[in-house]
């Protein structure tokens, strides 16, 4: 049997050259520039954003690249290298910017056209744009590939329209525009975790996001995993969640109902409260009880992991503790939040048997990917063991990424 299927990131030079080539092959002339945004990985803190909670994400070396130039009219023209197999009109799409709405921008164009629409709704404007999109962020893997398209498009529009939205505060504004675009034009629910991470988190760090504020407060945290020979192994189980949107909306509704039943504005208010567990367990509805239990415990796990990453105790003990919290997070997402799947559970279980420090599903769930905290020297061995487990159960073989 051949070895595990690894998805390697492009270098910045490779990504930019690929986007420029796609641009010149599709539209006459050359692109003015290339802008990019990474994929998103949540280290811990899943389904906490829309509950006013905490999350600790980071970014992937895998990125989406957008080559672009300004036009002399008000039209938006876009080509996507993946357009032939993504839902939508094929590789190319164009529309007058004044006519962008959910009926004119459907499928993959909604994620880039929606950003142009949302920026103009906020009073930012400029000429029409020619864009070319290419990406090595695997779609359907729960790594916010659509968010990467939105954020790279926002950065392109910012530069080509000379908006000068370049500070962290300004990038938060761009993230809010991307969030508005995804909900209003693409019709996809989101809590904002993806966009704020992809526009505000730098490579080699984690971002502690506090969603009790709007836009969320961001604290940049050093990510010490590489300093100690560790990394995050992403296990893409290749089963894009068909119920992801439906399930996400349902979980939002259930969490709001749980908060109302508990007499709080958001479940964040219960995190750390001495009587939180007692109040949650007193809920009559077992589903609302389970959803609230996950959210409150997950917010507390984020605080705990941030503290472990920041303290100066023995590294081995700290990372073992972080790994245990990843396992607890997965168990909570599987049992209390009911967003795991047989493939995701197999990925986590086989990673555990291979000796990783911790593992959990990543993203909204219902398919996508799991992550494992691994010793980098053992990453190939761990990937091989997980791959073998999927083959033994006659499941589609996963893909692997390293962060």
C-alpha positions in Angstrom: 0.0 0.0 0.0 1.3 3.4 -0.9 2.0 5.9 1.9 -0.2 8.6 3.4 -1.5 11.3 1.1 0.1 14.6 2.1 -1.1 18.0 1.0 1.9 20.3 1.0 1.5 24.0 1.0 2.7 26.2 -1.8 5.5 28.7 -1.2 4.4 32.3 -1.4 6.3 32.5 -4.7 4.5 29.5 -6.1 1.1 30.7 -5.1 1.6 34.2 -6.4 3.0 32.9 -9.7 0.1 30.5 -10.1 -2.5 33.3 -9.5 -0.7 35.6 -11.9 -0.6 32.9 -14.6 -4.3 32.2 -14.2 -5.1 35.9 -14.4 -3.1 36.5 -17.6 -4.5 33.3 -19.2 -8.1 34.4 -18.5 -8.1 38.2 -18.7 -6.0 40.3 -21.1 -2.9 41.8 -19.6 -1.2 41.4 -16.2 -2.4 41.6 -12.6 -1.5 44.6 -10.6 -0.8 42.5 -7.5 -1.5 39.3 -5.6 -3.0 39.1 -2.1 -3.5 36.0 0.1 -5.1 34.6 3.2 -4.5 31.4 5.1 -6.7 28.5 6.2 -7.9 28.4 9.9 -7.3 25.8 12.5 -9.0 26.0 15.9 -6.6 24.7 18.5 -9.4 24.7 21.0 -12.7 26.7 21.4 -15.2 25.3 18.9 -18.8 26.7 18.7 -17.9 29.3 21.3 -17.8 32.4 19.0 -21.6 32.8 18.5 -22.0 32.2 22.3 -19.9 35.3 23.2 -17.0 33.0 24.3 -13.3 32.5 23.9 -11.5 30.6 21.1 -7.8 29.9 20.4 -7.2 29.5 16.6 -4.1 29.6 14.4 -3.5 29.7 10.7 -2.2 27.2 8.1 0.7 27.6 5.8 -1.8 26.6 3.1 -3.2 29.8 1.5 -5.7 31.2 -1.0 -4.2 33.6 -3.5 -6.1 36.4 -5.4 -4.5 38.2 -8.3 -6.2 41.4 -9.3 -6.3 44.7 -11.0 -8.7 47.7 -11.1 -11.0 48.2 -14.1 -12.2 51.5 -15.7 -15.9 50.5 -15.3 -18.1 49.1 -12.6 -17.9 45.4 -13.5 -16.5 42.6 -11.4 -15.0 39.7 -13.3 -13.6 36.6 -11.5 -12.0 33.4 -12.5 -11.5 30.5 -10.1 -9.0 27.7 -10.9 -11.3 25.3 -9.0 -14.5 26.7 -10.6 -15.1 23.6 -12.8 -15.7 21.3 -9.9 -17.0 23.8 -7.2 -20.7 24.5 -7.1 -21.4 27.5 -9.4 -21.2 28.7 -13.0 -17.9 27.2 -14.0 -14.5 28.8 -14.0 -15.5 32.4 -14.8 -18.2 34.8 -13.6 -18.9 38.5 -14.1 -21.5 41.0 -13.0 -22.1 44.7 -12.6 -21.2 45.6 -9.0 -24.5 47.4 -8.6 -26.3 44.2 -9.3 -24.6 41.8 -6.9 -27.1 40.1 -4.6 -27.9 36.5 -3.6 -29.6 35.7 -6.9 -26.8 37.0 -9.2 -23.9 35.6 -7.1 -24.5 31.9 -6.4 -22.1 29.1 -5.7 -18.4 29.9 -5.4 -18.7 33.5 -6.8 -20.8 34.5 -3.8 -17.8 34.4 -1.5 -15.8 36.9 -3.5 -18.6 39.0 -4.9 -20.2 39.2 -1.5 -17.1 40.8 -0.1 -17.2 43.5 -2.8 -20.9 44.1 -2.0 -20.3 44.2 1.8 -17.5 46.7 1.5 -19.7 49.0 -0.7 -22.5 48.6 1.8 -20.1 50.0 4.4 -19.3 53.1 2.3 -16.1 51.8 0.8 -16.0 51.9 -3.0 -13.8 51.9 -6.0 -13.8 50.8 -9.7 -14.6 47.4 -11.0 -12.2 44.6 -10.5 -10.7 41.7 -12.4 -9.7 38.8 -10.1 -8.2 35.4 -10.4 -8.4 32.9 -7.5 -6.3 29.9 -6.8 -5.8 28.0 -3.5 -4.0 25.1 -1.8 -6.4 25.2 1.2 -8.4 21.9 0.8 -12.1 22.7 0.3 -14.6 20.9 2.6 -11.9 20.1 5.1 -13.2 22.4 7.9 -10.2 24.7 7.5 -12.3 27.7 6.3 -11.4 27.6 2.6 -14.4 29.9 1.8 -13.2 32.3 4.5 -9.8 32.4 2.9 -11.4 33.4 -0.4 -13.3 36.1 1.3 -10.3 37.5 3.2 -7.9 37.4 0.2 -10.6 39.2 -1.8 -11.0 41.8 0.9 -7.2 42.4 1.0 -7.2 42.8 -2.8 -10.1 45.3 -2.8 -8.4 47.2 0.1 -5.2 47.6 -2.0 -6.8 48.2 -5.4 -9.3 50.7 -4.0 -6.6 52.3 -1.9 -8.7 52.1 1.3 -5.6 51.9 3.6 -7.3 49.5 6.0 -4.0 48.1 7.2 -4.0 48.1 11.0 -5.3 45.3 13.2 -8.4 47.5 14.0 -8.9 48.0 10.2 -8.5 44.3 9.5 -11.2 43.7 12.1 -13.4 45.9 9.9 -12.5 43.9 6.9 -13.3 40.7 8.8 -16.8 42.1 9.7 -17.4 42.8 6.0 -16.4 39.2 5.1 -18.7 38.0 7.8 -21.6 40.1 6.5 -20.9 38.9 2.9 -21.0 35.2 3.9 -24.3 35.6 5.7 -26.1 38.0 3.4 -24.9 36.9 -0.1 -23.6 33.3 0.3 -26.3 32.5 2.8 -24.0 30.6 5.0 -24.2 31.0 8.8 -20.9 31.9 10.6 -19.8 33.1 14.0 -16.9 35.2 12.8 -14.1 32.9 14.1 -12.8 32.2 10.6 -12.6 35.7 9.2 -11.1 37.3 12.3 -8.5 34.6 12.5 -7.6 34.7 8.8 -7.2 38.5 8.7 -5.7 39.1 12.2 -3.6 36.1 13.1 0.1 36.0 12.0 2.0 32.8 11.0 3.7 31.1 13.9 1.3 32.5 16.5 -2.1 31.7 18.0 -4.9 34.3 18.5 -7.0 34.4 21.6 -10.3 35.8 20.5 -12.9 37.1 22.9 -16.3 37.3 21.4 -17.9 39.0 24.3 -17.0 42.2 22.4 -18.0 43.1 18.8 -15.8 42.9 16.9 -13.9 40.4 19.1 -10.9 41.4 21.1 -7.7 39.7 19.9 -4.6 38.8 22.0 -1.7 37.6 20.0 -0.1 34.5 21.7 3.2 32.9 20.8 2.7 29.4 19.6 5.6 27.4 21.1 4.9 24.0 19.5 7.8 24.2 17.0 10.3 25.3 19.7 9.7 21.9 21.4 9.5 19.7 18.3 5.7 19.6 18.2 3.2 20.4 15.5 -0.4 20.1 14.5 -1.3 17.2 12.2 -4.5 17.9 10.2 -6.4 14.7 9.2 -8.9 15.5 6.4 -11.3 12.6 6.5 -12.7 13.7 3.0 -16.3 13.6 4.1 -17.5 17.2 3.7 -20.4 17.6 6.1 -23.6 17.6 4.1 -25.5 18.7 7.3 -23.0 21.3 8.2 -25.1 24.4 7.5 -28.3 22.9 8.8 -26.5 21.6 11.9 -24.8 24.9 12.6 -28.0 26.8 12.4 -29.7 24.3 14.7 -26.8 24.5 17.3 -27.0 28.3 17.2 -30.8 28.1 17.9 -30.3 25.6 20.7 -27.6 27.6 22.4 -29.7 30.7 22.3 -32.6 28.8 23.8 -30.4 27.4 26.5 -29.2 30.9 27.4 -32.7 32.1 27.6 -33.8 29.2 29.8 -30.8 30.0 32.1 -31.6 33.7 32.3 -28.4 34.9 30.7 -27.7 37.0 27.6 -25.2 34.4 26.4 -23.7 31.2 27.7 -20.4 33.0 28.2 -21.8 34.5 31.3 -21.8 31.1 33.0 -18.2 30.2 32.2 -16.2 30.2 35.5 -19.3 30.8 37.6 -19.3 28.6 40.8 -22.9 27.5 40.3 -22.7 27.1 36.5 -22.8 23.3 36.5 -25.7 23.1 39.0 -27.7 25.6 37.0 -27.1 23.7 33.7 -27.9 20.3 35.1 -31.2 21.7 36.4 -32.4 22.4 32.9 -35.4 20.2 32.0 -34.6 19.9 28.3 -31.8 17.3 27.9 -30.6 18.7 24.5 -30.3 22.3 25.8 -28.6 20.9 28.9 -26.0 19.1 26.8 -25.4 22.1 24.4 -24.9 24.5 27.4 -22.6 22.0 29.1 -20.3 21.9 26.1 -20.1 25.6 25.5 -19.4 26.5 29.1 -16.8 23.8 29.5 -15.2 24.6 26.2 -14.7 28.3 27.1 -13.1 27.2 30.3 -10.8 24.8 28.4 -9.7 27.7 26.2 -8.7 29.7 29.3 -6.9 26.7 30.7 -4.9 26.0 27.5 -3.9 29.7 27.1 -2.6 29.6 30.7 -0.6 26.4 30.0 0.9 27.9 26.9 1.9 31.0 28.7 3.4 29.6 31.9 7.0 28.6 32.5 6.6 25.2 34.0 8.2 22.0 32.6 7.3 21.9 28.9 6.4 18.2 28.8 3.9 18.5 31.6 2.3 21.6 30.0 1.9 20.0 26.6 0.6 16.7 28.0 -2.0 18.8 29.8 -2.9 20.7 26.6 -3.2 17.4 24.8 -5.6 16.1 27.4 -7.8 19.2 27.0 -7.9 18.5 23.2 -9.2 15.0 23.9 -11.8 16.4 26.4 -12.9 18.9 23.8 -13.5 16.2 21.2 -15.5 14.1 23.7 -17.6 17.1 24.5 -18.2 17.9 20.8 -19.1 14.3 20.2 -21.4 13.6 23.1 -22.8 17.0 24.3 -22.7 18.9 21.0 -23.3 15.9 18.7 -21.3 17.3 15.8 -18.8 14.4 15.3 -19.0 11.6 12.8 -17.7 8.0 12.6 -14.8 9.1 10.4 -13.8 11.9 12.8 -14.0 9.6 15.7 -11.8 7.0 13.9 -9.3 9.8 13.2 -9.1 10.8 16.8 -9.1 7.2 18.2 -6.4 6.0 15.8 -4.3 9.1 16.6 -4.6 8.2 20.3 -3.5 4.7 19.6 -0.5 6.1 17.6 0.6 8.0 20.7 -0.2 11.6 19.9 -0.5 14.0 22.8 -4.0 15.1 22.0 -6.6 15.1 19.2 -10.0 16.6 18.4 -12.3 17.4 15.5 -11.7 20.9 14.1 -14.2 23.3 12.7 -18.0 23.0 12.8 -18.0 19.2 12.6 -20.3 17.0 10.6 -17.3 15.9 8.6 -14.2 17.8 7.7 -11.0 17.3 9.7 -9.5 16.4 13.0 -6.2 17.7 14.4 -3.6 15.9 16.5 -0.8 17.4 18.6 2.2 15.4 17.5 5.9 15.2 17.9 7.1 16.4 14.5 9.6 13.5 14.2 6.8 11.1 14.5 4.3 12.8 12.2 5.0 10.4 9.2 4.6 7.3 11.5 1.3 8.7 13.0 -0.1 9.5 9.6 0.7 6.0 8.4 -1.0 4.4 11.4 -4.1 6.6 10.9 -4.2 5.8 7.2 -4.0 2.1 8.0 -6.9 2.3 10.3 -9.1 3.9 7.6 -8.0 1.2 5.1 -8.8 -1.5 7.6 -12.3 -0.2 8.0 -12.8 0.3 4.3 -13.3 4.0 4.5 -11.9 6.6 2.1 -8.3 7.3 2.9 -7.7 10.7 4.6 -5.4 13.5 3.5 -2.8 15.0 5.9 -1.5 18.5 6.4 1.2 19.7 8.8 1.1 23.0 10.6 
